[in-house]
């Protein structure tokens, strides 16, 4: 992937080094279209500040369009604003707004189709349905953009970054808000998502569908309908992210559905309705994560198997672990649980008695959700006491046999 990025940069710089630069002083729709039509491959069009109304602008050759002071292109609400059917196109420093909304057409500010080595960076997208929509494209860079959607509901809004059948795309350092999904991937491979802030989106901050061999690192997913959903996917690295304040009746910090052979490492999962929700799939590893102040820290349905949790810090959650079955094949090893009240006689840092993280009340609520109104009631206290004395429902593999006595506080 790194070689691919270096190749993109080298080819782009080489091509544009021998091109001419045209300054567009009179920024009008006619002049802008004319300059694109007259430009030779790899020419640069520098657009001075200004505002125009235009849509269905088509680029069929490799050109570089650079805006100064964010010249604005406002759509007319009937089509995409800018369509790219070429390789090696650079769009930088522009503002796109008002692409228009439709229930039958995916209207976007920038639509790329069968393109390669394009760079969409340092732009602003305001009140667009889809902002950047890429189909059947590869080796793209979408970086340092600001996305300000105005979506009111899922059906009438689109995604800020939408990738469909794309390979080897970098999505980095973007600020994304107000869309259906902040970043959406479907049938993609080799995508790298890093250092983005995806917040206040209607559905998910990041959404995977059938998108394998990918990674997302050092992102912040804050106050979305749910933080991240990874579905029907394998081999994803999720590292050093923050999932926070994703709250609601069906909200999750991290939702994993039919996902397998992936790694969830060094993340902070804070103040969500459910921290981690797992349904289907398996053979995923969860290591060194902080799961703090969620209603449910971890929920694992019976269809999930062979997931491994090790060296995680699980504190200040209403429920540490919940499941809907007494049969499960997931393992827990050397995690820190703040509700653990065991002892460490030999002072090796691990509890001498196992910890049973599935509370009887949590198991009952998983079967009968309305009973959550009894949380912190005397009835719940009696159930907990009974379960501590005679554990009856905790699945044998849902026991941490050597819980940590102290958390690694420098991780919090």
C-alpha positions, 0 to 999 in steps of 0.5 A, a space after each residue: 500500500 505504501 508503494 502504491 501511495 508513493 507511486 501515485 505521488 511520483 506519477 502525479 508530480 511528474 505529470 504536472 511538472 511539465 504542464 502549464 498553469 492557467 489562472 481563472 480570474 473570471 470565475 463563471 460557469 461558462 469560463 470554468 467549463 471552457 477552461 476544462 475543455 481547453 486544458 491539455 492533460 495534466 494542466 493546472 487550473 487555478 480558480 480565484 475566489 468566487 461563487 457560481 451555480 453549476 452542475 453536471 461538470 464533466 472531467 474526462 482528462 487528467 487535470 489539476 483544479 486548485 481553488 484559492 480562498 475556497 471558490 464555491 460551486 453550488 449545485 442546482 439540485 438536479 444532478 451531480 455537481 462534478 463528474 470525473 471519468 479520468 485518472 490522475 485528477 486533483 481537486 483541491 481548495 474548492 467548496 461544493 454545496 447544495 448538490 440537491 436531494 433525491 429519493 431515487 438518485 444518489 446525487 453527489 458533489 463529486 462523483 468518480 467512476 472508473 478512476 485511478 490515482 485521483 486526489 480530493 484534498 482540502 475541500 469543503 462540502 456543505 449541504 450535499 447529499 453524497 459528498 464524494 462518491 467513488 465507484 469502481 475506482 482505485 488508488 484514491 486519496 481523500 484527505 483533509 476535507 470538511 464535510 458539513 451535511 444537513 441530513 434530517 433522516 436516513 432516507 433523505 440523506 447520503 454518505 460523506 465518503 461513499 466507496 463502491 467496488 473500490 480498491 486501495 483508497 486512503 481516507 485521512 484527516 477529514 472532519 465529517 458531520 451531518 450525513 447518513 454515514 460518515 464513511 461507507 464502504 461496500 465491496 472494497 479492499 485494502 482501504 486505509 482510514 486514519 485520523 478522521 473525526 466522524 461525528 453527529 452523523 445520522 446512522 454510523 460514523 463508519 460503515 463496512 459492508 463486504 469490505 475485506 483486508 482494510 484498516 482504520 486507525 486513530 479516528 474519532 467516532 463521536 455522537 453518531 447514531 452508532 459509532 462504527 458498524 463492520 458487517 460481512 467482512 474479514 481481516 480488518 485492523 481496528 486500532 487506536 480509535 475513540 468510540 464515544 457518546 454514541 447513545 440511543 436505544 439501538 446505538 453502539 460504539 462498535 457493532 460487529 456482524 458476521 465479521 471474522 479474523 479481525 483485530 481490535 487493539 488499543 481502542 477507547 470505547 467510552 460512554 456508549 449505550 453498548 460498547 461492543 456488540 457482536 453478532 455472528 462471525 468469530 476468531 476476532 481478537 480484542 486486546 488492550 482496549 479501554 471499555 469505560 462508562 457504557 451501559 453494556 460494555 460487551 454484548 455477545 450473541 450466541 451466534 458468535 464464537 472463538 472471539 478472544 478478549 485479553 488485557 482489556 480494561 473494563 470499568 464503570 459500565 452498568 453491565 460488563 458482559 451480556 449474552 443470550 445463551 448459556 452456550 458460548 465459545 468465546 474466551 476471556 483472559 487477564 482482563 481488568 474488571 472493576 467489579 471483581 472483588 477477588 484476592 491475590 495471595 501470591 501477589 502475581 498481579 492476577 486474581 486467585 479466583 475467577 471472575 464471572 462477568 455475566 450477571 444473572 440480571 444482565 442475562 434476564 434483560 437480554 431475554 426480556 429488554 423491558 426489565 431494564 427498568 429494574 436496574 439498580 433495584 433491590 430485586 437486581 441486588 438479590 439476583 446478584 447475591 444469589 448468582 455470586 453464591 451459586 453461579 448457574 447461568 454463566 457460560 463456562 468459557 465466559 469466565 476470566 480465570 486470571 483477572 488483573 488486580 490493577 488496571 494499566 492506568 496510563 492507558 486511560 
